[in-house]
Amino acid sequence: MKSIYKNSRSRLWEFNLNRNREADPFTIKWVDPTRINWITVGTSDVDIICDGDSRADYSLVDYPVGGFHRSQAGKLIGGDWDQRKIHINDYLPYRSFQKHFDENVRWENTIFYNNVVDVIEDGHTLWGCESEKDFLYKRCDYIDNLYQNILKDGYKPASKLHNGKKLYHEVEINIGRDGRMLFNDGKHRFILARIIGIDHIPVRIIVRHKQLNRFSQG
């Protein structure tokens, strides 16, 4: 009975997600991660809860997600959201992950780690972590293990990681008006894929700009 109820909820979720969408919200594309060179951000600065970077006026109450929530998948959205972006080389998590994996810098010596710890010690729970110890031995260990798993077994889509069930928690991207792919969410797998040198990864397009007129090479 429980599984029937769960399946019903899943079907209802898919039905609601498909309503009034300009594009299929569940389509998965395979792309070269090195073509995703820009990051969607909600403000002119990178939000601390998403990316471990500092922002003086940050608060949990008005925190704007860096990209778009996956419930908006399939929408065409106008405005200047695609202009508020930073390059991957200026993306703090990417720089910190490079130092850790390519230069063998300890997590504790990266800006990403220390900024996230600052938020946790300020009384906020991130990724289920309520202390620096939690973050180091739960989240950072998870990232290290994910890195080793991808090195050993290759990059697997979400459906292969969950007993073959079709799930949609892939790396998420948006498409700007000029056709550029902008990273939206799923940074750990996205960054690791780039660092390791994976040729293609599955991505899910969340939103496209209303003025989209071509597909750029990045």
MDAnalysis code that builds the backbone (N, CA, C; Angstrom):
import MDAnalysis as mda
import numpy as np

u = mda.Universe.empty(654, n_residues=218, atom_resindex=np.repeat(np.arange(218), 3), trajectory=True)
u.add_TopologyAttr("name", ["N", "CA", "C"] * 218)
u.add_TopologyAttr("resid", np.arange(1, 219))
u.add_TopologyAttr("resname", ["MET", "LYS", "SER", "ILE", "TYR", "LYS", "ASN", "SER", "ARG", "SER", "ARG", "LEU", "TRP", "GLU", "PHE", "ASN", "LEU", "ASN", "ARG", "ASN", "ARG", "GLU", "ALA", "ASP", "PRO", "PHE", "THR", "ILE", "LYS", "TRP", "VAL", "ASP", "PRO", "THR", "ARG", "ILE", "ASN", "TRP", "ILE", "THR", "VAL", "GLY", "THR", "SER", "ASP", "VAL", "ASP", "ILE", "ILE", "CYS", "ASP", "GLY", "ASP", "SER", "ARG", "ALA", "ASP", "TYR", "SER", "LEU", "VAL", "ASP", "TYR", "PRO", "VAL", "GLY", "GLY", "PHE", "HIS", "ARG", "SER", "GLN", "ALA", "GLY", "LYS", "LEU", "ILE", "GLY", "GLY", "ASP", "TRP", "ASP", "GLN", "ARG", "LYS", "ILE", "HIS", "ILE", "ASN", "ASP", "TYR", "LEU", "PRO", "TYR", "ARG", "SER", "PHE", "GLN", "LYS", "HIS", "PHE", "ASP", "GLU", "ASN", "VAL", "ARG", "TRP", "GLU", "ASN", "THR", "ILE", "PHE", "TYR", "ASN", "ASN", "VAL", "VAL", "ASP", "VAL", "ILE", "GLU", "ASP", "GLY", "HIS", "THR", "LEU", "TRP", "GLY", "CYS", "GLU", "SER", "GLU", "LYS", "ASP", "PHE", "LEU", "TYR", "LYS", "ARG", "CYS", "ASP", "TYR", "ILE", "ASP", "ASN", "LEU", "TYR", "GLN", "ASN", "ILE", "LEU", "LYS", "ASP", "GLY", "TYR", "LYS", "PRO", "ALA", "SER", "LYS", "LEU", "HIS", "ASN", "GLY", "LYS", "LYS", "LEU", "TYR", "HIS", "GLU", "VAL", "GLU", "ILE", "ASN", "ILE", "GLY", "ARG", "ASP", "GLY", "ARG", "MET", "LEU", "PHE", "ASN", "ASP", "GLY", "LYS", "HIS", "ARG", "PHE", "ILE", "LEU", "ALA", "ARG", "ILE", "ILE", "GLY", "ILE", "ASP", "HIS", "ILE", "PRO", "VAL", "ARG", "ILE", "ILE", "VAL", "ARG", "HIS", "LYS", "GLN", "LEU", "ASN", "ARG", "PHE", "SER", "GLN", "GLY"])
u.atoms.positions = np.array([
    [0.828, -1.196, 0.000],
    [0.000, 0.000, 0.000],
    [0.867, 1.253, 0.000],
    [1.949, 1.203, 0.741],
    [2.847, 2.337, 0.836],
    [3.460, 2.653, -0.519],
    [3.876, 1.587, -1.274],
    [4.494, 1.812, -2.567],
    [3.489, 2.364, -3.572],
    [2.225, 1.942, -3.469],
    [1.188, 2.458, -4.360],
    [0.996, 3.948, -4.121],
    [0.960, 4.318, -2.827],
    [0.795, 5.723, -2.470],
    [1.973, 6.548, -2.970],
    [3.178, 5.989, -2.824],
    [4.369, 6.684, -3.264],
    [4.345, 6.886, -4.771],
    [3.929, 5.830, -5.522],
    [3.860, 5.942, -6.968],
    [2.811, 6.958, -7.392],
    [1.707, 7.020, -6.645],
    [0.656, 7.982, -6.952],
    [1.160, 9.400, -6.765],
    [1.905, 9.608, -5.680],
    [2.471, 10.937, -5.440],
    [3.434, 11.317, -6.550],
    [4.219, 10.332, -7.017],
    [5.184, 10.589, -8.074],
    [4.485, 10.969, -9.370],
    [3.403, 10.243, -9.695],
    [2.661, 10.552, -10.918],
    [2.005, 11.930, -10.830],
    [1.480, 12.265, -9.647],
    [0.869, 13.576, -9.463],
    [1.905, 14.674, -9.611],
    [3.100, 14.442, -9.060],
    [4.187, 15.408, -9.175],
    [4.547, 15.621, -10.641],
    [4.663, 14.534, -11.410],
    [4.996, 14.655, -12.818],
    [3.892, 15.377, -13.575],
    [2.634, 15.085, -13.239],
    [1.509, 15.738, -13.897],
    [1.546, 17.244, -13.661],
    [1.734, 17.628, -12.407],
    [1.775, 19.046, -12.067],
    [2.966, 19.745, -12.711],
    [4.089, 19.027, -12.784],
    [5.293, 19.620, -13.352],
    [5.146, 19.829, -14.851],
    [4.364, 18.977, -15.499],
    [4.200, 19.064, -16.948],
    [3.198, 20.122, -17.381],
    [2.356, 20.583, -16.477],
    [1.347, 21.561, -16.847],
    [1.980, 22.902, -17.195],
    [1.483, 23.493, -18.267],
    [1.902, 24.838, -18.661],
    [3.412, 24.954, -18.860],
    [4.034, 23.906, -19.368],
    [5.460, 23.960, -19.653],
    [5.673, 24.163, -21.151],
    [6.669, 24.990, -21.509],
    [6.977, 25.233, -22.910],
    [7.869, 24.141, -23.491],
    [8.524, 23.356, -22.621],
    [9.407, 22.286, -23.060],
    [9.268, 21.103, -22.101],
    [9.687, 19.945, -22.549],
    [9.610, 18.749, -21.715],
    [10.530, 18.921, -20.505],
    [9.981, 18.936, -19.293],
    [10.815, 19.175, -18.107],
    [11.647, 17.977, -17.688],
    [11.459, 16.829, -18.353],
    [12.168, 15.620, -17.928],
    [13.242, 15.166, -18.914],
    [13.424, 15.897, -19.998],
    [14.402, 15.497, -21.005],
    [15.828, 15.588, -20.456],
    [16.592, 14.522, -20.662],
    [17.998, 14.477, -20.251],
    [18.872, 14.567, -21.499],
    [19.823, 15.474, -21.490],
    [20.782, 15.627, -22.579],
    [22.174, 15.236, -22.086],
    [23.005, 14.734, -23.006],
    [24.394, 14.427, -22.665],
    [25.276, 15.495, -23.299],
    [26.073, 16.168, -22.475],
    [26.917, 17.252, -22.982],
    [28.315, 17.147, -22.392],
    [29.248, 17.775, -23.073],
    [30.624, 17.884, -22.590],
    [30.638, 18.922, -21.467],
    [31.022, 18.548, -20.245],
    [30.996, 19.516, -19.136],
    [31.910, 20.720, -19.349],
    [32.929, 20.592, -20.221],
    [33.808, 21.730, -20.470],
    [33.124, 22.793, -21.323],
    [31.939, 22.471, -21.852],
    [31.166, 23.484, -22.594],
    [30.306, 24.319, -21.651],
    [30.209, 23.904, -20.397],
    [29.432, 24.663, -19.409],
    [30.421, 25.535, -18.638],
    [30.590, 26.746, -19.098],
    [31.639, 27.611, -18.548],
    [31.115, 28.775, -17.729],
    [29.791, 28.866, -17.582],
    [29.201, 29.982, -16.856],
    [28.246, 29.476, -15.792],
    [28.148, 30.218, -14.709],
    [27.340, 29.835, -13.561],
    [26.214, 30.843, -13.383],
    [24.966, 30.356, -13.291],
    [23.835, 31.237, -13.008],
    [23.877, 31.648, -11.542],
    [23.779, 32.939, -11.275],
    [23.722, 33.414, -9.889],
    [22.501, 34.309, -9.723],
    [21.941, 34.309, -8.511],
    [20.723, 35.058, -8.250],
    [20.959, 36.532, -8.045],
    [22.175, 36.915, -7.662],
    [22.516, 38.320, -7.436],
    [23.866, 38.576, -8.071],
    [24.405, 39.751, -7.839],
    [25.720, 40.062, -8.383],
    [26.822, 39.311, -7.643],
    [26.478, 38.745, -6.496],
    [27.432, 37.952, -5.725],
    [26.955, 36.510, -5.663],
    [27.870, 35.630, -5.294],
    [27.520, 34.222, -5.175],
    [26.955, 33.966, -3.786],
    [25.846, 33.254, -3.716],
    [25.173, 33.056, -2.444],
    [25.907, 32.045, -1.573],
    [26.072, 32.400, -0.326],
    [26.887, 31.599, 0.584],
    [26.317, 30.205, 0.821],
    [25.004, 30.082, 0.915],
    [24.441, 28.771, 1.231],
    [24.605, 27.792, 0.082],
    [24.638, 28.315, -1.149],
    [24.823, 27.443, -2.302],
    [26.290, 27.179, -2.584],
    [27.112, 28.197, -2.413],
    [28.448, 28.114, -2.952],
    [29.578, 28.406, -1.986],
    [29.247, 28.647, -0.705],
    [30.305, 28.845, 0.262],
    [31.086, 30.119, 0.059],
    [30.471, 31.118, -0.508],
    [31.148, 32.401, -0.681],
    [30.445, 33.441, 0.176],
    [31.163, 34.445, 0.617],
    [30.614, 35.405, 1.568],
    [29.791, 36.491, 0.877],
    [28.734, 36.909, 1.528],
    [27.920, 38.021, 1.059],
    [27.377, 38.731, 2.277],
    [27.699, 40.005, 2.415],
    [27.415, 40.717, 3.652],
    [25.932, 40.771, 3.986],
    [25.072, 40.911, 2.975],
    [23.654, 41.087, 3.251],
    [22.883, 39.779, 3.214],
    [23.595, 38.671, 3.318],
    [22.967, 37.344, 3.261],
    [22.105, 37.060, 4.488],
    [20.963, 36.450, 4.275],
    [20.146, 35.937, 5.374],
    [19.328, 34.770, 4.871],
    [19.014, 33.821, 5.753],
    [18.228, 32.666, 5.341],
    [16.817, 33.061, 4.934],
    [16.328, 34.176, 5.461],
    [14.955, 34.582, 5.184],
    [14.772, 34.991, 3.732],
    [15.701, 35.815, 3.215],
    [15.530, 36.315, 1.849],
    [16.531, 35.697, 0.880],
    [17.103, 34.568, 1.268],
    [18.160, 33.966, 0.457],
    [17.649, 33.607, -0.936],
    [18.241, 34.213, -1.975],
    [17.855, 33.886, -3.336],
    [18.708, 32.733, -3.864],
    [18.094, 31.655, -4.292],
    [18.842, 30.524, -4.817],
    [19.668, 30.998, -6.010],
    [20.868, 30.470, -6.130],
    [21.734, 30.893, -7.218],
    [21.086, 30.724, -8.573],
    [20.448, 29.567, -8.803],
    [19.785, 29.336, -10.065],
    [18.276, 29.251, -9.879],
    [17.661, 28.322, -10.609],
    [16.224, 28.130, -10.544],
    [15.900, 26.789, -9.886],
    [14.784, 26.726, -9.179],
    [14.351, 25.479, -8.567],
    [13.894, 24.519, -9.661],
    [14.119, 23.227, -9.460],
    [13.778, 22.252, -10.488],
    [12.281, 22.188, -10.776],
    [11.449, 22.738, -9.900],
    [10.007, 22.769, -10.176],
    [9.693, 23.685, -11.355],
    [10.656, 24.540, -11.753],
    [10.455, 25.434, -12.880],
    [10.935, 24.826, -14.195],
    [11.348, 23.571, -14.156],
    [11.892, 22.913, -15.340],
    [10.913, 22.989, -16.512],
    [11.453, 23.336, -17.685],
    [10.661, 23.409, -18.895],
    [10.163, 24.793, -19.232],
    [10.358, 25.750, -18.341],
    [9.824, 27.096, -18.561],
    [10.735, 27.948, -19.450],
    [10.096, 28.872, -20.150],
    [10.806, 29.936, -20.853],
    [10.642, 31.195, -20.008],
    [11.750, 31.775, -19.578],
    [11.698, 32.925, -18.684],
    [12.506, 34.072, -19.264],
    [11.890, 35.254, -19.325],
    [12.570, 36.434, -19.822],
    [13.290, 37.165, -18.705],
    [13.757, 38.364, -19.002],
    [14.467, 39.130, -17.992],
    [15.975, 39.047, -18.165],
    [16.700, 39.548, -17.166],
    [18.163, 39.601, -17.277],
    [18.867, 38.538, -16.452],
    [18.136, 37.483, -16.064],
    [18.739, 36.452, -15.210],
    [19.969, 35.814, -15.855],
    [19.969, 35.710, -17.188],
    [21.095, 35.058, -17.858],
    [22.314, 35.967, -17.953],
    [22.142, 37.256, -17.627],
    [23.275, 38.188, -17.625],
    [23.993, 38.186, -16.277],
    [23.306, 37.712, -15.223],
    [23.914, 37.631, -13.892],
    [24.622, 36.283, -13.781],
    [25.842, 36.245, -14.193],
    [26.582, 34.993, -14.250],
    [28.048, 35.255, -13.942],
    [28.734, 34.193, -13.530],
    [30.185, 34.276, -13.339],
    [30.836, 33.126, -14.099],
    [32.088, 33.330, -14.481],
    [32.807, 32.289, -15.215],
    [33.236, 31.192, -14.262],
    [33.347, 29.989, -14.770],
    [33.720, 28.830, -13.951],
    [35.049, 29.065, -13.235],
    [35.977, 29.786, -13.872],
    [37.283, 30.019, -13.248],
    [37.213, 30.969, -12.063],
    [36.095, 31.706, -11.952],
    [35.903, 32.611, -10.824],
    [34.955, 32.020, -9.787],
    [34.547, 30.789, -10.004],
    [33.573, 30.120, -9.136],
    [34.307, 29.498, -7.950],
    [34.046, 30.005, -6.767],
    [34.821, 29.614, -5.591],
    [34.845, 28.095, -5.335],
    [33.717, 27.382, -5.387],
    [33.791, 25.931, -5.179],
    [34.714, 25.243, -6.185],
    [34.660, 25.679, -7.449],
    [35.511, 25.073, -8.468],
    [36.988, 25.279, -8.145],
    [37.346, 26.486, -7.756],
    [38.742, 26.763, -7.404],
    [39.181, 25.948, -6.191],
    [38.303, 25.832, -5.210],
    [38.650, 25.084, -3.999],
    [38.754, 23.593, -4.275],
    [37.858, 23.064, -5.108],
    [37.920, 21.640, -5.459],
    [39.200, 21.354, -6.239],
    [39.582, 22.264, -7.133],
    [40.828, 22.084, -7.878],
    [42.021, 22.014, -6.934],
    [42.058, 22.896, -5.962],
    [43.168, 22.888, -5.010],
    [43.212, 21.585, -4.220],
    [42.034, 21.107, -3.827],
    [41.977, 19.879, -3.027],
    [42.389, 18.652, -3.841],
    [41.819, 18.501, -5.039],
    [42.054, 17.275, -5.810],
    [43.285, 17.345, -6.713],
    [43.587, 18.506, -7.259],
    [44.730, 18.613, -8.170],
    [46.028, 18.982, -7.456],
    [45.903, 19.717, -6.340],
    [47.106, 20.173, -5.648],
    [47.250, 19.555, -4.257],
    [46.358, 18.614, -3.921],
    [46.394, 17.906, -2.636],
    [46.313, 18.836, -1.426],
    [45.593, 19.943, -1.578],
    [45.364, 20.849, -0.453],
    [44.256, 20.266, 0.424],
    [44.465, 20.244, 1.726],
    [43.451, 19.725, 2.637],
    [42.190, 20.575, 2.556],
    [41.029, 19.919, 2.748],
    [39.774, 20.650, 2.727],
    [39.819, 21.846, 3.671],
    [40.392, 21.618, 4.857],
    [40.420, 22.659, 5.886],
    [41.182, 23.912, 5.452],
    [41.989, 23.778, 4.400],
    [42.782, 24.909, 3.921],
    [42.200, 25.548, 2.666],
    [40.956, 25.231, 2.341],
    [40.292, 25.863, 1.199],
    [39.308, 26.915, 1.696],
    [39.105, 27.949, 0.882],
    [38.165, 29.009, 1.248],
    [36.747, 28.459, 1.309],
    [36.406, 27.580, 0.379],
    [35.076, 26.970, 0.359],
    [34.759, 26.322, 1.705],
    [35.675, 25.510, 2.185],
    [35.468, 24.808, 3.451],
    [35.257, 25.793, 4.591],
    [36.133, 26.765, 4.718],
    [36.062, 27.680, 5.847],
    [34.842, 28.588, 5.801],
    [34.412, 28.980, 4.602],
    [33.209, 29.787, 4.509],
    [31.965, 28.994, 4.878],
    [31.903, 27.723, 4.451],
    [30.762, 26.877, 4.818],
    [30.744, 26.642, 6.325],
    [31.913, 26.396, 6.899],
    [31.995, 26.195, 8.348],
    [31.525, 27.443, 9.085],
    [31.861, 28.626, 8.562],
    [31.387, 29.870, 9.182],
    [29.870, 29.914, 9.240],
    [29.226, 29.484, 8.171],
    [27.755, 29.487, 8.128],
    [27.195, 28.491, 9.136],
    [27.782, 27.295, 9.188],
    [27.315, 26.262, 10.123],
    [27.481, 26.746, 11.562],
    [28.625, 27.325, 11.864],
    [28.875, 27.791, 13.232],
    [28.042, 29.021, 13.579],
    [27.421, 29.605, 12.557],
    [26.517, 30.733, 12.773],
    [25.108, 30.246, 13.126],
    [24.972, 28.912, 13.192],
    [23.704, 28.347, 13.620],
    [22.854, 27.744, 12.525],
    [23.393, 27.617, 11.311],
    [22.623, 27.072, 10.198],
    [23.065, 25.642, 9.884],
    [22.138, 24.825, 9.429],
    [22.426, 23.453, 9.033],
    [22.560, 23.383, 7.517],
    [23.710, 22.914, 7.030],
    [23.935, 22.768, 5.598],
    [24.219, 21.311, 5.279],
    [23.508, 20.774, 4.298],
    [23.667, 19.378, 3.889],
    [23.557, 18.421, 5.075],
    [22.720, 18.771, 6.028],
    [22.529, 17.925, 7.197],
    [23.644, 18.045, 8.218],
    [24.560, 18.987, 8.020],
    [25.704, 19.152, 8.926],
    [25.445, 20.292, 9.899],
    [25.648, 20.013, 11.185],
    [25.399, 21.004, 12.225],
    [26.674, 21.433, 12.943],
    [27.810, 20.911, 12.505],
    [29.092, 21.272, 13.120],
    [30.194, 21.104, 12.079],
    [31.360, 21.682, 12.385],
    [32.492, 21.521, 11.470],
    [32.852, 20.047, 11.324],
    [32.791, 19.303, 12.420],
    [33.095, 17.873, 12.373],
    [32.139, 17.154, 11.432],
    [30.852, 17.502, 11.521],
    [29.872, 16.911, 10.610],
    [30.254, 17.194, 9.165],
    [30.571, 18.442, 8.890],
    [30.876, 18.832, 7.515],
    [32.111, 18.118, 6.991],
    [33.147, 18.012, 7.821],
    [34.390, 17.371, 7.393],
    [34.210, 15.879, 7.171],
    [33.555, 15.200, 8.135],
    [33.493, 13.739, 8.078],
    [32.245, 13.195, 7.389],
    [31.300, 14.071, 7.090],
    [30.133, 13.624, 6.339],
    [30.194, 14.146, 4.901],
    [30.113, 15.462, 4.764],
    [30.033, 16.024, 3.420],
    [31.348, 15.939, 2.663],
    [32.444, 16.325, 3.291],
    [33.727, 16.296, 2.588],
    [34.146, 14.863, 2.269],
    [33.877, 13.943, 3.196],
    [34.166, 12.532, 2.923],
    [33.306, 12.022, 1.769],
    [32.052, 12.488, 1.722],
    [31.153, 12.102, 0.621],
    [31.735, 12.560, -0.715],
    [32.227, 13.799, -0.767],
    [32.795, 14.326, -2.009],
    [34.050, 13.541, -2.399],
    [34.900, 13.225, -1.413],
    [36.104, 12.430, -1.689],
    [35.730, 11.050, -2.235],
    [34.731, 10.418, -1.630],
    [34.299, 9.097, -2.089],
    [33.680, 9.164, -3.475],
    [32.921, 10.230, -3.735],
    [32.323, 10.404, -5.058],
    [33.406, 10.549, -6.113],
    [34.424, 11.294, -5.787],
    [35.566, 11.463, -6.700],
    [36.195, 10.111, -7.030],
    [36.453, 9.312, -6.014],
    [37.068, 8.001, -6.224],
    [36.149, 7.071, -7.011],
    [34.858, 7.123, -6.743],
    [33.892, 6.276, -7.461],
    [33.839, 6.622, -8.943],
    [33.865, 7.923, -9.248],
    [33.839, 8.327, -10.654],
    [35.135, 7.915, -11.342],
    [36.263, 8.053, -10.651],
    [37.541, 7.614, -11.214],
    [37.515, 6.119, -11.521],
    [36.951, 5.348, -10.608],
    [36.964, 3.895, -10.735],
    [35.915, 3.371, -11.701],
    [34.688, 3.864, -11.572],
    [33.563, 3.288, -12.314],
    [33.007, 4.180, -13.408],
    [33.555, 5.375, -13.557],
    [33.024, 6.299, -14.543],
    [31.856, 7.094, -13.990],
    [31.379, 8.013, -14.793],
    [30.272, 8.884, -14.378],
    [28.955, 8.203, -14.697],
    [28.141, 7.994, -13.695],
    [26.870, 7.295, -13.871],
    [25.697, 8.257, -13.725],
    [24.679, 8.130, -14.590],
    [23.482, 8.969, -14.434],
    [22.726, 8.589, -13.175],
    [21.861, 9.488, -12.722],
    [21.124, 9.270, -11.478],
    [20.334, 7.968, -11.509],
    [19.779, 7.605, -12.675],
    [18.973, 6.391, -12.762],
    [19.790, 5.144, -12.454],
    [21.102, 5.200, -12.701],
    [21.978, 4.060, -12.421],
    [22.410, 4.021, -10.961],
    [22.239, 5.119, -10.266],
    [22.658, 5.191, -8.872],
    [21.530, 4.863, -7.907],
    [20.327, 4.662, -8.428],
    [19.167, 4.424, -7.576],
    [18.374, 3.207, -8.037],
    [19.074, 2.097, -8.186],
    [18.438, 0.811, -8.507],
    [17.615, 0.866, -9.782],
    [18.077, 1.639, -10.750],
    [17.417, 1.664, -12.042],
    [16.173, 2.506, -12.117],
    [15.748, 3.103, -11.029],
    [14.561, 3.948, -11.053],
    [14.882, 5.254, -11.770],
    [13.905, 5.739, -12.530],
    [14.126, 6.975, -13.274],
    [14.015, 8.166, -12.336],
    [15.137, 8.799, -12.062],
    [15.155, 9.979, -11.214],
    [15.678, 11.162, -12.022],
    [15.448, 12.349, -11.522],
    [15.764, 13.535, -12.295],
    [16.791, 14.426, -11.617],
    [17.515, 13.888, -10.676],
    [18.498, 14.688, -9.960],
    [19.848, 14.668, -10.666],
    [19.844, 15.045, -11.925],
    [21.090, 15.169, -12.673],
    [21.640, 16.577, -12.483],
    [22.834, 16.800, -13.008],
    [23.353, 18.162, -13.072],
    [22.347, 18.995, -13.856],
    [22.064, 20.198, -13.364],
    [21.068, 21.051, -13.995],
    [21.725, 22.255, -14.663],
    [21.203, 22.607, -15.836],
    [21.705, 23.780, -16.543],
    [20.537, 24.641, -17.003],
    [20.841, 25.883, -17.342],
    [19.893, 26.789, -17.975],
    [20.486, 27.204, -19.317],
    [19.647, 27.673, -20.215],
    [20.122, 28.149, -21.511],
    [19.802, 29.627, -21.636],
    [20.853, 30.448, -21.797],
    [20.676, 31.888, -21.913],
    [20.185, 32.301, -23.283],
    [19.936, 33.577, -23.453],
    [19.394, 34.095, -24.709],
    [20.330, 33.863, -25.887],
    [21.642, 33.804, -25.607],
    [22.622, 33.602, -26.667],
    [22.942, 32.132, -26.885],
    [22.238, 31.243, -26.180],
    [22.453, 29.810, -26.355],
    [23.485, 29.211, -25.426],
    [24.123, 30.058, -24.622],
    [25.122, 29.523, -23.695],
    [24.472, 28.651, -22.640],
    [25.182, 27.576, -22.288],
    [24.743, 26.730, -21.189],
    [25.255, 27.316, -19.885],
    [24.356, 27.533, -18.940],
    [24.703, 28.103, -17.643],
    [24.428, 27.072, -16.558],
    [25.430, 26.759, -15.758],
    [25.241, 25.800, -14.672],
    [24.175, 26.297, -13.702],
    [23.318, 25.379, -13.234],
    [22.237, 25.731, -12.316],
    [22.368, 25.039, -10.964],
    [22.565, 23.717, -10.965],
    [22.647, 22.993, -9.685],
    [23.299, 21.636, -9.915],
    [23.765, 21.031, -8.799],
    [24.459, 19.744, -8.881],
    [25.955, 19.950, -8.987],
    [26.471, 20.931, -8.210],
    [27.854, 21.364, -8.398],
    [28.903, 20.311, -8.104],
    [28.665, 19.443, -7.141],
    [29.696, 18.474, -6.788],
    [29.995, 17.538, -7.956],
    [28.956, 16.961, -8.548],
    [29.162, 16.046, -9.674],
    [29.667, 16.791, -10.904],
    [29.156, 18.001, -11.107],
    [29.591, 18.800, -12.255],
    [31.075, 19.145, -12.151],
    [31.492, 19.654, -10.998],
    [32.892, 20.048, -10.821],
    [33.815, 18.836, -10.905],
    [33.430, 17.736, -10.269],
    [34.269, 16.545, -10.303],
    [34.403, 16.011, -11.725],
    [33.323, 16.074, -12.498],
    [33.378, 15.607, -13.889],
    [34.389, 16.431, -14.686],
    [34.417, 17.734, -14.449],
    [35.378, 18.593, -15.147],
    [36.802, 18.298, -14.696],
    [37.000, 18.167, -13.392],
    [38.342, 17.933, -12.865],
    [38.898, 16.592, -13.345],
    [38.054, 15.572, -13.354],
    [38.495, 14.230, -13.757],
    [38.677, 14.137, -15.275],
    [37.912, 14.929, -16.018],
    [38.028, 14.908, -17.474],
    [37.002, 14.021, -18.143],
    [35.800, 13.943, -17.572],
    [34.727, 13.152, -18.184],
    [34.278, 13.834, -19.466],
    [34.117, 13.049, -20.546],
    [33.777, 13.623, -21.849],
    [32.346, 14.143, -21.919],
    [31.410, 13.367, -21.411],
    [30.007, 13.747, -21.482],
    [29.287, 13.351, -20.199],
    [28.388, 14.204, -19.762],
    [27.573, 13.909, -18.579],
    [26.105, 14.197, -18.897],
    [25.191, 13.502, -18.220],
    [23.773, 13.796, -18.422],
    [23.401, 15.075, -17.685],
    [22.661, 15.944, -18.353],
    [22.197, 17.179, -17.721],
    [20.711, 17.345, -18.004],
    [20.078, 18.077, -17.143],
    [18.668, 18.400, -17.321],
    [18.543, 19.908, -17.466],
    [17.860, 20.360, -18.516],
    [17.671, 21.786, -18.738],
    [16.497, 22.253, -17.888],
    [16.765, 23.237, -17.029],
    [15.703, 23.748, -16.161],
    [14.930, 24.859, -16.871],
    [15.555, 25.978, -17.164],
    [14.835, 27.035, -17.886],
    [15.639, 27.484, -19.094],
    [14.918, 28.017, -20.059],
    [15.503, 28.636, -21.245],
    [15.056, 30.085, -21.280],
    [15.903, 30.929, -21.847],
    [15.514, 32.330, -21.957],
    [14.519, 32.502, -23.103],
    [13.569, 33.389, -22.912],
    [12.534, 33.614, -23.924],
    [13.104, 34.124, -25.236],
    [14.249, 34.784, -25.179],
    [14.838, 35.332, -26.389],
    [15.871, 34.396, -27.013],
    [15.887, 33.151, -26.561],
    [16.853, 32.184, -27.085],
    [16.740, 32.093, -28.601],
    [17.884, 32.264, -29.287],
    [17.824, 32.219, -30.745],
    [18.877, 31.323, -31.385],
    [19.807, 30.831, -30.598],
    [20.803, 29.935, -31.172],
    [21.473, 29.162, -30.061],
    [22.260, 28.154, -30.450],
    [22.969, 27.340, -29.468],
    [24.448, 27.615, -29.574],
    [25.020, 28.112, -28.484],
    [26.426, 28.515, -28.477],
    [27.326, 27.358, -28.057],
    [28.571, 27.443, -28.427],
    [29.574, 26.458, -28.010],
    [30.128, 26.779, -26.625],
    [29.586, 27.744, -25.923],
    [30.013, 28.046, -24.567],
    [30.761, 29.348, -24.438],
])
